């Protein structure tokens, strides 16, 4: 969380929250959704300004209800999630591969889930900012178990690292990461928000 954001929260603590205007899509991209996009269930306009994308990512947090938001100075902009609060990328490096969120933070994976639509989700420990329930100006930096949808561009790489067998409408098996065999288990997409404590469409 940027220091200037925290200072503005203390200076102007009662700015009304904003809902519906910002979304995180399935590829980890931030999108602006004006009134027309919201009314017509459209994805919204892709935010392409690099500095703004970085600013949103640095000030991305969640509250105790499981609502994710961008703290835009004194205003809390709640985010509509197309899938999950985090989107995972497998990034090749000289020392192997890194598993990063859309905010550039590292994921410590515990395993993977496969749903009825063929989506792959990574479960693991993800660092994040948590807003204190009693004081919205206080944030705690935590590392907690969370869920990230694997970017569709990385599905082939994930497949190369995995051994799976078909299980009804999904798959189970193992995924090799950093010399460890991590479990791949079937799930249903409708179960994920409750199981991992996040709200896809936050409301006031």
C-alpha positions as CSV (number, residue, x, y, z in Angstrom):
1,X,0.0,0.0,0.0
2,X,1.4,3.4,-1.0
3,X,2.3,5.7,1.8
4,X,0.5,8.6,0.1
5,X,-2.6,6.5,-0.1
6,X,-2.5,5.8,3.6
7,X,-1.9,9.5,4.4
8,X,-4.9,10.5,2.3
9,X,-7.1,7.9,4.1
10,X,-6.3,9.5,7.4
11,X,-6.9,13.0,6.1
12,X,-10.2,12.1,4.4
13,X,-11.6,9.0,6.2
14,X,-15.2,9.2,5.1
15,X,-15.1,9.3,1.3
16,X,-18.0,7.2,-0.1
17,X,-17.0,3.8,-1.6
18,X,-17.4,3.1,-5.3
19,X,-18.9,-0.1,-6.7
20,X,-19.1,-1.6,-10.2
21,X,-16.7,0.7,-12.0
22,X,-13.6,-1.5,-11.9
23,X,-13.2,-5.2,-12.9
24,X,-10.5,-7.8,-12.9
25,X,-10.8,-10.1,-16.0
26,X,-9.7,-13.7,-16.5
27,X,-6.4,-12.6,-17.9
28,X,-5.4,-10.4,-14.9
29,X,-6.3,-7.2,-16.7
30,X,-7.9,-4.2,-15.0
31,X,-11.0,-2.9,-16.8
32,X,-13.0,0.3,-16.4
33,X,-16.8,-0.2,-16.5
34,X,-18.8,2.9,-17.1
35,X,-22.6,3.0,-16.6
36,X,-23.3,1.7,-20.1
37,X,-20.9,-1.3,-19.6
38,X,-22.5,-2.1,-16.2
39,X,-26.1,-1.8,-17.6
40,X,-25.3,-4.1,-20.5
41,X,-23.1,-6.6,-18.7
42,X,-20.1,-5.7,-20.8
43,X,-16.5,-6.3,-19.9
44,X,-15.5,-2.7,-20.0
45,X,-12.5,-0.8,-21.3
46,X,-9.1,-2.3,-20.9
47,X,-6.8,0.0,-18.8
48,X,-3.6,0.2,-20.8
49,X,-1.7,3.0,-19.0
50,X,1.2,1.2,-17.4
51,X,1.6,3.6,-14.4
52,X,-2.1,3.3,-13.6
53,X,-2.0,-0.5,-13.8
54,X,1.0,-0.5,-11.4
55,X,-0.8,1.9,-9.0
56,X,-3.9,-0.3,-8.9
57,X,-1.7,-3.4,-8.3
58,X,0.2,-1.8,-5.5
59,X,-2.9,-0.7,-3.7
60,X,-5.0,-3.8,-4.2
61,X,-6.5,-5.2,-0.9
62,X,-9.4,-7.0,0.6
63,X,-11.7,-6.6,3.6
64,X,-12.9,-9.1,6.2
65,X,-16.0,-9.8,4.1
66,X,-13.9,-11.1,1.2
67,X,-14.5,-8.0,-1.0
68,X,-11.5,-7.0,-3.0
69,X,-10.8,-3.3,-3.8
70,X,-8.4,-0.7,-5.1
71,X,-7.6,2.0,-2.6
72,X,-7.6,5.0,-4.8
73,X,-6.4,7.6,-2.4
74,X,-9.2,8.1,0.1
75,X,-11.7,6.3,-2.0
76,X,-12.2,2.5,-1.9
77,X,-13.1,1.2,-5.4
78,X,-14.5,-2.3,-5.1
79,X,-13.6,-4.7,-7.9
80,X,-15.9,-7.0,-9.8
81,X,-14.1,-10.3,-10.3
82,X,-14.6,-12.3,-13.5
83,X,-13.2,-15.3,-11.9
84,X,-11.0,-15.1,-8.8
85,X,-9.1,-12.4,-6.8
86,X,-5.8,-13.5,-8.3
87,X,-4.7,-14.5,-11.8
88,X,-1.6,-16.7,-11.9
89,X,1.2,-16.7,-14.5
90,X,4.0,-19.2,-14.9
91,X,7.0,-17.1,-15.7
92,X,10.2,-18.8,-16.9
93,X,13.4,-17.7,-15.3
94,X,17.1,-18.7,-15.3
95,X,16.6,-20.7,-12.1
96,X,13.4,-22.5,-13.3
97,X,10.0,-20.8,-13.2
98,X,8.2,-18.3,-11.0
99,X,4.5,-18.4,-10.2
100,X,3.3,-14.8,-10.0
101,X,-0.1,-13.0,-9.5
102,X,-1.3,-10.2,-11.7
103,X,0.2,-7.8,-9.1
104,X,3.6,-9.4,-9.5
105,X,3.6,-11.1,-6.1
106,X,4.9,-14.6,-5.6
107,X,2.5,-17.5,-5.0
108,X,3.7,-20.4,-2.8
109,X,1.6,-23.2,-4.3
110,X,-0.1,-26.0,-2.3
111,X,-1.8,-27.6,-5.2
112,X,-4.2,-27.1,-8.1
113,X,-7.9,-27.5,-8.9
114,X,-9.7,-28.4,-12.1
115,X,-13.3,-27.4,-12.6
116,X,-16.1,-28.6,-14.9
117,X,-15.1,-26.1,-17.6
118,X,-11.5,-27.1,-17.8
119,X,-10.2,-24.1,-15.8
120,X,-7.1,-24.7,-13.7
121,X,-6.8,-22.9,-10.4
122,X,-3.7,-22.6,-8.2
123,X,-4.2,-22.8,-4.4
124,X,-1.4,-21.5,-2.2
125,X,-0.1,-18.8,0.1
126,X,-0.4,-15.3,-1.4
127,X,0.7,-12.0,0.3
128,X,-2.0,-9.4,0.4
129,X,-3.2,-6.3,2.3
130,X,-6.1,-6.8,4.6
131,X,-8.3,-3.9,5.7
132,X,-9.1,-3.8,9.4
133,X,-12.8,-4.2,10.1
134,X,-13.0,-1.6,12.8
135,X,-10.7,1.0,11.2
136,X,-10.6,1.3,7.4
137,X,-7.4,3.4,7.6
138,X,-5.4,0.4,9.0
139,X,-4.1,-2.3,6.8
140,X,-2.3,-5.6,7.8
141,X,0.1,-7.3,5.5
142,X,-0.7,-11.0,5.6
143,X,0.2,-14.2,3.8
144,X,-2.8,-16.4,3.6
145,X,-4.3,-19.3,1.6
146,X,-6.0,-18.1,-1.5
147,X,-6.9,-19.0,-5.0
148,X,-5.7,-17.9,-8.4
149,X,-7.0,-18.8,-11.8
150,X,-4.2,-19.9,-14.1
151,X,-3.9,-17.7,-17.2
152,X,-5.1,-19.6,-20.3
153,X,-1.8,-18.9,-22.0
154,X,-0.1,-21.1,-19.4
155,X,-2.3,-24.1,-19.6
156,X,0.0,-26.0,-22.1
157,X,3.0,-25.4,-19.8
158,X,0.9,-26.6,-16.8
159,X,-0.1,-29.7,-18.8
160,X,3.6,-30.4,-19.5
161,X,4.3,-30.4,-15.8
162,X,1.3,-32.5,-14.8
163,X,0.1,-36.1,-14.8
164,X,-3.7,-36.3,-14.9
165,X,-6.5,-38.7,-15.4
166,X,-10.1,-37.9,-16.3
167,X,-12.5,-37.8,-13.4
168,X,-16.1,-37.3,-14.6
169,X,-16.2,-33.7,-15.9
170,X,-12.8,-32.7,-14.5
171,X,-9.4,-34.1,-13.8
172,X,-7.3,-35.2,-10.9
173,X,-3.6,-36.1,-10.6
174,X,-0.3,-34.4,-9.7
175,X,1.5,-31.3,-10.8
176,X,5.3,-31.1,-10.5
177,X,6.6,-27.8,-9.2
178,X,10.1,-27.2,-8.0
179,X,10.7,-30.9,-7.6
180,X,7.5,-31.5,-5.6
181,X,4.4,-33.4,-6.7
182,X,1.4,-31.2,-5.8
183,X,-2.1,-32.6,-6.0
184,X,-4.6,-31.7,-8.7
185,X,-8.1,-32.1,-7.5
186,X,-11.5,-31.7,-9.1
187,X,-13.8,-28.9,-8.1
188,X,-16.9,-27.0,-9.2
189,X,-16.6,-23.3,-10.1
190,X,-19.7,-22.5,-8.0
191,X,-18.0,-23.6,-4.8
192,X,-14.9,-21.5,-5.0
193,X,-16.0,-18.2,-3.7
194,X,-17.4,-19.6,-0.5
195,X,-14.5,-22.0,0.0
196,X,-11.8,-19.3,-0.5
197,X,-13.8,-16.4,1.0
198,X,-14.1,-13.9,-1.8
199,X,-17.1,-12.0,-3.3
200,X,-17.1,-11.8,-7.1
201,X,-19.6,-8.8,-7.2
202,X,-19.2,-6.7,-4.1
203,X,-22.1,-4.5,-3.0
204,X,-22.6,-1.9,-0.4
